[in-house]
């Protein structure tokens, strides 16, 4: 870690928890996530499609406990 980064970390540690969380979020968003954004958009669309199908009665939902039990049996 460079001295500059060490100083930034030291200063950031003096911030309130909310300010530190906001700083973390902004740093995370500063990364180039163009590929991830297209994947995120595809997942958002999939989720919306599934919710629409559920609302229209085209698919049924299972309780989380049942889903987790099936996963743990694998």
Secondary structure by P-SEA (a helix, b strand, c coil): ccaaaaaaaaaaaaccaaaaaaaaaaaaacccaaaaaaaaaaaaaaaaaaaaaaaaccbbbbcaaaaaaaaaac
